[in-house]
Amino acid sequence: MKPSLRKVAGLLLAVFAVSACSESSRPVATGKGSIRGINALVESPEVNFLIEERSLGGLSYKQGVGFVDYDDLEYTFNFDSFPFNDQPAQRLASTSIDVVADTSYSMVLTGTLANPSIMMWEEPEANFDGTETYFEMDFVHISPQTGEIDLYFATTDTEPALGNEIATLQYGDRIPYRQFESGSYEIIVTAPDDPATVLLKSLTIPASPASRVTTAIFDVDPTITAPLAVVLINNAGAATTLADARYPSQLRFLHAAFGTQSTDVYYDGDYDNVIFPDIEFGELSAYTDIAAAGATLNLTAVGDPATPVFEGDVALPANGWGTVLFGGTPDTLGFKTLRDNARPLATFPVARITNMAGNFDSIDVYILAPDTPIDDEVVPSIFNAVPGFGTDFLPFLPEPREITITENREKTAIAAPLLLDAAAGDIIDIIVLDTADPSTLELRVFDSH
């Protein structure tokens, strides 16, 4: 063996020896426990939940990462903010757990973004064999802005009565898992010691046997019309915000069909009650109540319900907010329904852009520092936006930005640039409209609810 190879071989043997010694000194797992994370920071953007420095998933507000199994060793769990543009991630909160086998751990990021903390609880893991006729539910109050409440959980149409509540809860309280026979249930939340003052009455909740579900009270936010946010989170992490049938969804109407006359809008063929009267091109109505299930909007000539213009179906989730955009050309009219589901964030504004112009096959959208030349070196922020295309609400820099649109693959502006100077907490809706000049479009901002 050549001397150089002897040296390499000796080095490798030394490394293996050190590795073996190091491995033998580590704790040996004897089983597994399970962990999950939940984001209860109402003002936060999506956060990252990590075991040590390994990501277990992103969490929007009121969402959870389902239980994941790990060896019964000690770990540090972290919640980080996701980086935005070139900004580094920020560590929000951490906690260490010496995981015990056959035990489940729930970690909730709560408090405020300026002063976050982790609320944690543990339970023996479920041990279902599939023959059970019952399910298990626990109840937790993780809403700093909600005061003391009474919580009722009973079969559908059971009226709340003092003494029948599951518990009186205040922020930080939790009721461990209880067993309930499978069936149809509802959750009712009332003022403490006052069953007549109902804060939330859920729709019917079907419950499956041999399952575990967490009922959590969150801070209310502007994405729902109900005054209280109650969320069901299953072991897989799926989260469902419970609807309250006493609070209808809210819908508004924006006329974006250039070349189409002003219109009256009726609901489900009820021509005795106009819900959006005399809406002209470019006009946005106020919100009105609407059923959560699918419904039909009937458009007619103004003041003449016998002269139809267009009709189509719309749908919103229960207790949701939405905007119906009426667009297209006179020969290709249609509806596009937007979910108005943005929250004010403490870190940056959010914005969405919807293209309702029909005079161009597609457009490019540039979001740049003011007065930045649009040349071949500049890449569009949104490429090939066809009529009807729209983004979700996306992070937007909290500093002046100029929005310019061009025809797809071109560099010449086809609308006056829109200058925005947005701040953290702003929610911005931008729509692209046709104009009387078929070679020119318009960028218009309309108010969020």
RODO-2510 file (C-alpha; in nm, 4 decimals, decimal comma):
residues 449
     n   res          X          Y          Z
     1     m     0,0000     0,0000     0,0000
     2     k     0,1329     0,3403    -0,0913
     3     p     0,2148     0,5709     0,2035
     4     s    -0,0512     0,8194     0,1030
     5     l    -0,3149     0,5455     0,0966
     6     r    -0,2012     0,4207     0,4402
     7     k    -0,2588     0,7688     0,5780
     8     v    -0,6064     0,7829     0,4274
     9     a    -0,6926     0,4377     0,5602
    10     g    -0,5697     0,5301     0,9059
    11     l    -0,7740     0,8501     0,9012
    12     l    -1,0880     0,6628     0,7982
    13     l    -1,0392     0,4077     1,0754
    14     a    -1,0016     0,6886     1,3269
    15     v    -1,3193     0,8535     1,2036
    16     f    -1,5093     0,5257     1,2276
    17     a    -1,3792     0,4710     1,5794
    18     v    -1,4853     0,8181     1,6932
    19     s    -1,8227     0,7750     1,5250
    20     a    -1,8787     0,4431     1,6997
    21     c    -1,7899     0,5851     2,0387
    22     s    -2,0140     0,8870     1,9823
    23     e    -2,3033     0,6669     1,8729
    24     s    -2,2708     0,4374     2,1710
    25     s    -2,2896     0,7350     2,4101
    26     r    -2,6215     0,8559     2,2723
    27     p    -2,9496     0,7676     2,4477
    28     v    -3,1276     0,4674     2,3014
    29     a    -3,4935     0,5066     2,2097
    30     t    -3,7336     0,2556     2,3617
    31     g    -4,0500     0,3705     2,1825
    32     k    -4,2175     0,6618     2,0139
    33     g    -4,4321     0,9562     2,1128
    34     s    -4,6187     1,1984     1,8857
    35     i    -4,6112     1,5759     1,8522
    36     r    -4,8096     1,8464     1,6717
    37     g    -4,8015     2,2250     1,6382
    38     i    -5,0876     2,4792     1,6183
    39     n    -5,0719     2,8488     1,5251
    40     a    -5,2991     3,0677     1,7416
    41     l    -5,1375     3,4063     1,6623
    42     v    -5,4173     3,5996     1,4905
    43     e    -5,1816     3,8685     1,3546
    44     s    -4,9135     3,6326     1,2253
    45     p    -4,8336     3,5313     0,8705
    46     e    -4,7678     3,1647     0,8039
    47     v    -4,5144     3,0264     1,0524
    48     n    -4,2779     2,7307     1,0330
    49     f    -4,2977     2,4525     1,2938
    50     l    -3,9684     2,2669     1,3437
    51     i    -3,8209     1,9795     1,5416
    52     e    -3,4684     2,1030     1,6115
    53     e    -3,3955     2,2683     1,2724
    54     r    -3,6062     2,0343     1,0583
    55     s    -3,9326     2,1770     0,9287
    56     l    -4,2508     1,9845     1,0038
    57     g    -4,4679     2,2202     0,8001
    58     g    -4,6042     2,5699     0,7575
    59     l    -4,8945     2,6863     0,9725
    60     s    -5,1376     2,9608     0,8859
    61     y    -5,3557     3,1024     1,1620
    62     k    -5,6007     2,8454     1,3082
    63     q    -5,4120     2,5581     1,1433
    64     g    -5,2228     2,2641     1,2857
    65     v    -4,9612     2,0123     1,1802
    66     g    -5,0954     1,6648     1,2441
    67     f    -4,9381     1,4361     1,5032
    68     v    -4,5981     1,3014     1,3900
    69     d    -4,4202     1,0104     1,5615
    70     y    -4,0687     1,0559     1,7003
    71     d    -3,8383     0,8463     1,9199
    72     d    -3,8767     0,8965     2,2937
    73     l    -3,5718     1,1239     2,3220
    74     e    -3,5274     1,4911     2,4080
    75     y    -3,5862     1,7517     2,1365
    76     t    -3,6185     2,1261     2,1014
    77     f    -3,9253     2,2409     1,9070
    78     n    -3,9311     2,5805     1,7391
    79     f    -4,1759     2,8173     1,5741
    80     d    -4,0139     3,0470     1,3146
    81     s    -4,1456     3,3191     1,0899
    82     f    -4,0995     3,2340     0,7239
    83     p    -3,8475     3,4587     0,5464
    84     f    -3,9932     3,7275     0,3205
    85     n    -3,7841     3,8226     0,0178
    86     d    -3,4246     3,8399     0,1428
    87     q    -3,5144     3,8687     0,5095
    88     p    -3,3933     3,5881     0,7395
    89     a    -3,6372     3,3736     0,9326
    90     q    -3,7028     3,4909     1,2881
    91     r    -3,7247     3,2509     1,5801
    92     l    -4,0506     3,3266     1,7590
    93     a    -4,0567     3,0696     2,0403
    94     s    -3,8945     2,7404     2,1454
    95     t    -3,9551     2,4660     2,3977
    96     s    -3,7747     2,1428     2,4879
    97     i    -3,9566     1,8146     2,5484
    98     d    -3,8214     1,4862     2,6762
    99     v    -4,0630     1,2747     2,4750
   100     v    -4,2192     0,9811     2,6607
   101     a    -4,3259     0,6752     2,4645
   102     d    -4,6976     0,6425     2,3832
   103     t    -4,7605     1,0071     2,4770
   104     s    -4,8909     1,2844     2,2505
   105     y    -4,7756     1,6468     2,2834
   106     s    -4,9544     1,9560     2,1513
   107     m    -4,7672     2,2871     2,1185
   108     v    -4,9618     2,6061     2,0464
   109     l    -4,7987     2,9315     1,9377
   110     t    -5,0018     3,1962     2,1169
   111     g    -4,9799     3,5435     2,2713
   112     t    -4,8859     3,8204     2,0273
   113     l    -4,6269     3,8391     1,7521
   114     a    -4,4319     4,0887     1,9627
   115     n    -4,4506     3,8627     2,2682
   116     p    -4,5198     3,5040     2,1553
   117     s    -4,5223     3,2029     2,3831
   118     i    -4,5889     2,8298     2,3613
   119     m    -4,8801     2,6664     2,5391
   120     m    -4,8361     2,2900     2,5702
   121     w    -5,0287     1,9875     2,6926
   122     e    -4,9738     1,6129     2,6820
   123     e    -5,2005     1,3078     2,6824
   124     p    -5,1605     0,9296     2,6582
   125     e    -5,1958     0,8395     2,2920
   126     a    -5,5248     0,6996     2,1699
   127     n    -5,5454     0,3226     2,1480
   128     f    -5,8431     0,2530     1,9213
   129     d    -5,8888    -0,0944     1,7737
   130     g    -6,1648     0,0059     1,5300
   131     t    -6,4519    -0,1579     1,7172
   132     e    -6,5334     0,1473     1,9289
   133     t    -6,8722     0,3159     1,9036
   134     y    -6,7441     0,6346     2,0657
   135     f    -6,5098     0,9193     1,9753
   136     e    -6,2956     1,1400     2,1991
   137     m    -6,2894     1,5191     2,2146
   138     d    -6,0899     1,7661     2,4201
   139     f    -6,1596     2,1389     2,4617
   140     v    -5,9082     2,4240     2,4884
   141     h    -5,9341     2,8038     2,5177
   142     i    -5,6436     2,9636     2,3256
   143     s    -5,7930     3,3079     2,2590
   144     p    -5,6241     3,5913     2,4530
   145     q    -5,8951     3,8364     2,3367
   146     t    -6,1914     3,6194     2,4408
   147     g    -6,2979     3,6301     2,8027
   148     e    -6,4490     3,3590     3,0184
   149     i    -6,7091     3,1391     2,8486
   150     d    -6,9312     2,8409     2,9141
   151     l    -6,9024     2,5647     2,6556
   152     y    -7,1762     2,3112     2,5800
   153     f    -7,1356     1,9979     2,3664
   154     a    -7,4490     1,7906     2,3215
   155     t    -7,6601     1,6155     2,0609
   156     t    -7,8278     1,8414     1,8072
   157     d    -8,1130     2,0641     1,9302
   158     t    -8,0228     2,0241     2,2988
   159     e    -8,0858     2,3601     2,4639
   160     p    -7,8090     2,4853     2,6944
   161     a    -7,8990     2,4757     3,0620
   162     l    -7,6936     2,5859     3,3572
   163     g    -7,5151     2,2865     3,5030
   164     n    -7,4991     2,0961     3,1710
   165     e    -7,1969     2,2807     3,0308
   166     i    -6,8790     2,0871     2,9558
   167     a    -6,6882     2,3507     3,1495
   168     t    -6,6361     2,7174     3,2154
   169     l    -6,3181     2,8120     3,0310
   170     q    -6,0892     3,1113     3,0260
   171     y    -5,7717     3,1689     2,8274
   172     g    -5,5260     2,8853     2,8851
   173     d    -5,7814     2,6337     3,0199
   174     r    -5,8156     2,2871     2,8713
   175     i    -6,0509     1,9957     2,9337
   176     p    -5,8780     1,6582     2,8602
   177     y    -6,0274     1,4106     2,6133
   178     r    -6,3729     1,2815     2,6973
   179     q    -6,5643     0,9970     2,5361
   180     f    -6,8906     1,0592     2,3474
   181     e    -7,1069     0,8112     2,1608
   182     s    -7,1080     0,8626     1,7835
   183     g    -7,3885     1,0779     1,6521
   184     s    -7,4722     1,4333     1,5490
   185     y    -7,3674     1,7065     1,7873
   186     e    -7,3483     2,0818     1,8139
   187     i    -7,1288     2,3181     2,0108
   188     i    -7,2855     2,6127     2,1922
   189     v    -7,0786     2,8825     2,3598
   190     t    -7,2477     3,1181     2,6061
   191     a    -7,1550     3,3905     2,8483
   192     p    -7,0477     3,2414     3,1836
   193     d    -7,3400     3,1318     3,4025
   194     d    -7,5812     3,2715     3,1407
   195     p    -7,7081     3,0065     2,8945
   196     a    -7,9515     3,2591     2,7432
   197     t    -7,6631     3,4700     2,6089
   198     v    -7,5432     3,2538     2,3202
   199     l    -7,2144     3,3621     2,1632
   200     l    -7,1969     3,0781     1,9098
   201     k    -7,4318     2,7989     1,8053
   202     s    -7,2650     2,5677     1,5574
   203     l    -7,4190     2,3812     1,2696
   204     t    -7,4506     2,0056     1,3192
   205     i    -7,1192     1,8236     1,3639
   206     p    -7,1147     1,4629     1,2459
   207     a    -6,8750     1,2593     1,4619
   208     s    -6,7084     0,9334     1,3584
   209     p    -6,6231     0,6567     1,6049
   210     a    -6,2659     0,5670     1,7011
   211     s    -6,1357     0,9190     1,6410
   212     r    -5,9963     1,2109     1,8391
   213     v    -6,0814     1,5770     1,7770
   214     t    -5,9760     1,8975     1,9528
   215     t    -6,2236     2,1842     1,9920
   216     a    -6,0312     2,5113     2,0220
   217     i    -6,1446     2,8689     2,0913
   218     f    -5,9362     3,1111     1,8812
   219     d    -5,9285     3,4896     1,8528
   220     v    -6,1937     3,6044     1,6071
   221     d    -6,0657     3,7618     1,2851
   222     p    -6,2192     3,9476     0,9876
   223     t    -6,2395     3,6375     0,7671
   224     i    -6,5642     3,5229     0,9332
   225     t    -6,8929     3,6978     1,0092
   226     a    -6,9543     3,5132     1,3370
   227     p    -6,8383     3,6861     1,6578
   228     l    -6,6437     3,3853     1,7852
   229     a    -6,3920     3,1497     1,6221
   230     v    -6,4350     2,7863     1,7248
   231     v    -6,2229     2,5360     1,5328
   232     l    -6,2184     2,1551     1,5174
   233     i    -5,8696     2,0059     1,4668
   234     n    -5,8308     1,6340     1,4045
   235     n    -5,5214     1,4225     1,4645
   236     a    -5,4138     1,4585     1,1017
   237     g    -5,4034     1,8377     1,1416
   238     a    -5,7138     1,9196     0,9360
   239     a    -5,8840     2,2297     1,0817
   240     t    -6,2486     2,3290     1,0334
   241     t    -6,3864     2,6616     1,1570
   242     l    -6,7390     2,6002     1,2823
   243     a    -7,0141     2,8032     1,1209
   244     d    -7,2920     2,9734     1,3147
   245     a    -7,6194     2,9576     1,1212
   246     r    -7,7400     3,2778     1,2904
   247     y    -7,4797     3,4810     1,0990
   248     p    -7,5179     3,4743     0,7188
   249     s    -7,2325     3,5119     0,4754
   250     q    -7,1676     3,8530     0,3214
   251     l    -7,1516     3,9165    -0,0537
   252     r    -7,0828     4,2239    -0,2637
   253     f    -7,0930     4,2818    -0,6402
   254     l    -6,8461     4,4495    -0,8764
   255     h    -6,9456     4,5285    -1,2356
   256     a    -6,6398     4,4609    -1,4542
   257     a    -6,8079     4,3760    -1,7878
   258     f    -6,7129     4,6650    -2,0145
   259     g    -6,9694     4,7364    -2,2844
   260     t    -7,2528     4,6004    -2,0711
   261     q    -7,5222     4,8287    -1,9355
   262     s    -7,5827     4,9104    -1,5721
   263     t    -7,7733     4,6343    -1,3981
   264     d    -8,0015     4,5483    -1,1090
   265     v    -7,9107     4,2303    -0,9241
   266     y    -8,1639     3,9940    -0,7676
   267     y    -8,1164     3,6843    -0,5554
   268     d    -8,2603     3,3390    -0,6372
   269     g    -8,5321     3,4707    -0,8670
   270     d    -8,6876     3,6994    -0,6056
   271     y    -8,7687     3,9895    -0,8406
   272     d    -8,9590     4,1758    -0,5716
   273     n    -8,6363     4,2544    -0,3851
   274     v    -8,3360     4,3959    -0,5668
   275     i    -8,0222     4,3318    -0,3601
   276     f    -7,7756     4,5407    -0,5666
   277     p    -7,9626     4,8235    -0,7445
   278     d    -7,8325     5,0097    -1,0498
   279     i    -7,4691     4,8938    -1,0525
   280     e    -7,2758     5,0547    -1,3368
   281     f    -6,9456     4,9466    -1,4924
   282     g    -6,6601     4,9815    -1,2433
   283     e    -6,8921     5,0198    -0,9439
   284     l    -6,8581     4,8116    -0,6282
   285     s    -7,1675     4,7521    -0,4142
   286     a    -7,1888     4,7325    -0,0362
   287     y    -7,2069     4,3883     0,1248
   288     t    -7,5394     4,2142     0,1758
   289     d    -7,6515     3,8950     0,3505
   290     i    -7,6458     3,5758     0,1442
   291     a    -7,7096     3,2099     0,2183
   292     a    -7,3967     2,9988     0,2456
   293     a    -7,5204     2,7327     0,0031
   294     g    -7,5211     2,7790    -0,3739
   295     a    -7,7516     3,0516    -0,4986
   296     t    -7,8329     3,2250    -0,8250
   297     l    -7,7799     3,5928    -0,8978
   298     n    -8,0209     3,7324    -1,1565
   299     l    -7,9079     4,0427    -1,3499
   300     t    -8,1646     4,2554    -1,5297
   301     a    -8,1941     4,5944    -1,6938
   302     v    -8,2171     4,8727    -1,4357
   303     g    -8,5765     4,9116    -1,3196
   304     d    -8,6952     4,6375    -1,5530
   305     p    -8,6806     4,2895    -1,3973
   306     a    -8,8538     4,1454    -1,7026
   307     t    -8,5457     4,2162    -1,9189
   308     p    -8,2717     3,9696    -1,8234
   309     v    -7,9036     4,0524    -1,8730
   310     f    -7,7343     3,7492    -1,7206
   311     e    -7,7724     3,4950    -1,4431
   312     g    -7,5318     3,2570    -1,2772
   313     d    -7,4627     3,0604    -0,9611
   314     v    -7,2444     3,1762    -0,6741
   315     a    -7,1425     3,0076    -0,3499
   316     l    -6,9685     3,1107    -0,0310
   317     p    -6,8756     2,9110     0,2768
   318     a    -7,0891     2,9633     0,5825
   319     n    -6,9973     3,2815     0,7736
   320     g    -6,7683     3,3886     0,4877
   321     w    -6,7096     3,7112     0,2957
   322     g    -6,6946     3,7305    -0,0825
   323     t    -6,6934     3,9557    -0,3883
   324     v    -6,8658     3,8539    -0,7120
   325     l    -6,7001     3,9998    -1,0201
   326     f    -6,9283     4,0294    -1,3238
   327     g    -6,7049     4,0307    -1,6300
   328     g    -6,6379     3,9273    -1,9846
   329     t    -6,7539     4,0661    -2,3168
   330     p    -7,1242     4,1079    -2,4024
   331     d    -7,1058     3,7667    -2,5761
   332     t    -6,9081     3,5851    -2,3043
   333     l    -7,0401     3,7118    -1,9710
   334     g    -6,9674     3,5324    -1,6467
   335     f    -6,9111     3,5507    -1,2710
   336     k    -6,5892     3,5115    -1,0766
   337     t    -6,6299     3,4825    -0,6975
   338     l    -6,3431     3,5956    -0,4755
   339     r    -6,3062     3,4806    -0,1158
   340     d    -6,2410     3,7895     0,0978
   341     n    -6,0424     3,5874     0,3479
   342     a    -5,7404     3,8031     0,4306
   343     r    -5,6393     3,9016     0,7842
   344     p    -5,4437     4,2127     0,8835
   345     l    -5,0864     4,0962     0,9526
   346     a    -4,8437     4,2591     1,1933
   347     t    -4,5475     4,2057     0,9612
   348     f    -4,6434     4,3226     0,6121
   349     p    -4,9396     4,4156     0,3911
   350     v    -5,1075     4,1627     0,1624
   351     a    -5,2448     4,2206    -0,1859
   352     r    -5,4162     4,0323    -0,4668
   353     i    -5,4563     4,1208    -0,8329
   354     t    -5,7429     4,0022    -1,0543
   355     n    -5,7493     4,0531    -1,4308
   356     m    -6,1048     4,1225    -1,5505
   357     a    -6,0027     4,2950    -1,8759
   358     g    -6,0916     4,1252    -2,2018
   359     n    -5,9230     4,3442    -2,4624
   360     f    -5,5911     4,1579    -2,4366
   361     d    -5,5364     3,7824    -2,4541
   362     s    -5,2991     3,8035    -2,1572
   363     i    -5,0957     4,0566    -1,9636
   364     d    -4,7794     4,0732    -1,7541
   365     v    -4,7695     4,2531    -1,4193
   366     y    -4,4590     4,4252    -1,2816
   367     i    -4,4302     4,5227    -0,9129
   368     l    -4,1197     4,7384    -0,8817
   369     a    -3,9630     5,0273    -0,6983
   370     p    -4,1019     5,3565    -0,8349
   371     d    -3,9537     5,4742    -1,1663
   372     t    -3,7768     5,1432    -1,2364
   373     p    -3,7392     5,1116    -1,6158
   374     i    -3,9088     4,8035    -1,7603
   375     d    -3,6504     4,6541    -1,9946
   376     d    -3,5302     4,3106    -2,0999
   377     e    -3,3465     4,2665    -1,7702
   378     v    -3,6648     4,2984    -1,5643
   379     v    -3,8796     3,9899    -1,5068
   380     p    -4,2554     4,0323    -1,4510
   381     s    -4,3946     3,9517    -1,1076
   382     i    -4,6987     3,7908    -1,2725
   383     f    -4,6592     3,6393    -1,6185
   384     n    -4,9279     3,5597    -1,8754
   385     a    -5,2346     3,6612    -1,6735
   386     v    -5,5293     3,5733    -1,8958
   387     p    -5,8758     3,7296    -1,8490
   388     g    -6,0239     3,5960    -1,5253
   389     f    -5,6847     3,5142    -1,3731
   390     g    -5,6363     3,6191    -1,0120
   391     t    -5,3851     3,5678    -0,7352
   392     d    -5,4541     3,4839    -0,3755
   393     f    -5,3634     3,7431    -0,1129
   394     l    -4,9829     3,7544    -0,1229
   395     p    -4,7157     3,9298     0,0877
   396     f    -4,6436     4,2836    -0,0303
   397     l    -4,3438     4,4932     0,0661
   398     p    -4,4282     4,7638     0,3241
   399     e    -4,2659     5,0348     0,1150
   400     p    -4,3568     5,2279    -0,2017
   401     r    -4,4127     5,0038    -0,5023
   402     e    -4,5270     5,0808    -0,8544
   403     i    -4,7498     4,8360    -1,0390
   404     t    -4,7288     4,8384    -1,4163
   405     i    -4,9017     4,6138    -1,6684
   406     t    -4,7937     4,5312    -2,0209
   407     e    -4,9183     4,3024    -2,2913
   408     n    -4,7755     3,9534    -2,2428
   409     r    -4,4044     3,9429    -2,3422
   410     e    -4,4015     4,3147    -2,4166
   411     k    -4,2330     4,5982    -2,2239
   412     t    -4,4611     4,8937    -2,3018
   413     a    -4,7093     4,9933    -2,0327
   414     i    -5,0758     4,9647    -2,1346
   415     a    -5,2151     5,1346    -1,8211
   416     a    -5,1133     5,4242    -1,6040
   417     p    -4,8803     5,2871    -1,3333
   418     l    -5,0385     5,2425    -0,9919
   419     l    -4,8286     5,3687    -0,6997
   420     l    -4,8936     5,1947    -0,3686
   421     d    -4,7361     5,2847    -0,0345
   422     a    -4,8752     5,0076     0,1842
   423     a    -4,8083     4,9416     0,5508
   424     a    -4,8233     4,6306     0,7677
   425     g    -5,1856     4,5399     0,8310
   426     d    -5,3140     4,6711     0,4968
   427     i    -5,5288     4,4447     0,2761
   428     i    -5,5237     4,5548    -0,0878
   429     d    -5,7491     4,4429    -0,3718
   430     i    -5,6461     4,5397    -0,7254
   431     i    -5,8523     4,4799    -1,0369
   432     v    -5,7593     4,5248    -1,4033
   433     l    -6,0420     4,6741    -1,6146
   434     d    -6,1003     4,7530    -1,9810
   435     t    -6,1429     5,1146    -2,0889
   436     a    -6,3078     5,2904    -2,3820
   437     d    -5,9697     5,2783    -2,5587
   438     p    -5,9164     4,9104    -2,6537
   439     s    -5,5390     4,9596    -2,6398
   440     t    -5,5469     5,0811    -2,2787
   441     l    -5,6392     4,9174    -1,9497
   442     e    -5,6978     5,0543    -1,6001
   443     l    -5,5606     4,9434    -1,2642
   444     r    -5,8064     5,0134    -0,9860
   445     v    -5,7850     4,9550    -0,6102
   446     f    -6,1035     4,8744    -0,4241
   447     d    -6,1521     4,8604    -0,0497
   448     s    -6,1245     4,5423     0,1480
   449     h    -6,4031     4,4768     0,3974
***
